[in-house]
Amino acid sequence: MRKLNKIFAALAISTISITTVTIDTYSNAAQAAPTIGTNQKGEVVFDNSHGQTAGAADWTIDGGFSDYANSITQQGYKVTELRGESNITPQALKGKKILVIPEASIPFKTSEQKAMTDFTQQGGSILFISDHYNADRNLNRIDSSEAMNGYRRGAYSDMTKGMTDGERKSKAMQDVQSTDWLAQTFGVRFRYNALNNLTTSHMYKGKKV
């Protein structure tokens, strides 16, 4: 019995050690955004600050979008990733040619929307990638098509409709306003599994990449 107790104690210590290493590894990885390729034609930045890894998603340049990122580098571009929380700012976009936003699960703040609008007016390009409707991976009642569009279907007047007080006051929902932003700014709108309303007279034209 004494021998068995020693074995169980050893297993318990091993388990604790493994858990600690795992937590440290993920913590360190979150602080170091990867950079791949060399800057021959310009720099492309992928957004990973709007819930791109929520649930089982892995829409990152070293995850689900690694093949796409590698293809971009083979064309002579440097590829970086924007991490943190809601970090699309003028400073983050400075010097970049293209911003890629894969399936944002957290809505854009008005300050981020302005930063993206200014970015395109200054010659930058943005690629919005959205999943099908109801792909709410982080259970915040907002899927990627709604985050991109700027409003929730069935809750246009109040994007926080049905949210708890804590959710409404969360950092993610601060400076968020419900508007038809994507259509009003770029002339496109995500709807279900396809783009709608492609006719526009005010599309911003970026410089040739």
Stockholm file with secondary structure:
# STOCKHOLM 1.0

chainA/1-209         MRKLNKIFAALAISTISITTVTIDTYSNAAQAAPTIGTNQKGEVVFDNSHGQTAGAADWTIDGGFSDYANSITQQGYKVTELRGESNITPQALKGKKILVIPEASIPFKTSEQKAMTDFTQQGGSILFISDHYNADRNLNRIDSSEAMNGYRRGAYSDMTKGMTDGERKSKAMQDVQSTDWLAQTFGVRFRYNALNNLTTSHMYKGKKV
#=GR chainA/1-209 SS CHHHHHHHHHHHHHHHHHHHHHHHHHHHHHHCCCEESCCSSEEEEEECSSSTTSTTCCCSTTTTTHHHHHHHHHTTEEEEEECSSSCCCHHHHTTCSEEEEECCCSCCCHHHHHHHHHHHHTTCEEEEECCCTTCCTTSSSCCHHHHHHTSCTTCTTCTTTTCCHHHHTSGGGTTCCCCCHHHHHHSCEEETTEEECCCCSCCCCCCCC
#=GC SS_cons         CHHHHHHHHHHHHHHHHHHHHHHHHHHHHHHCCCEESCCSSEEEEEECSSSTTSTTCCCSTTTTTHHHHHHHHHTTEEEEEECSSSCCCHHHHTTCSEEEEECCCSCCCHHHHHHHHHHHHTTCEEEEECCCTTCCTTSSSCCHHHHHHTSCTTCTTCTTTTCCHHHHTSGGGTTCCCCCHHHHHHSCEEETTEEECCCCSCCCCCCCC
//
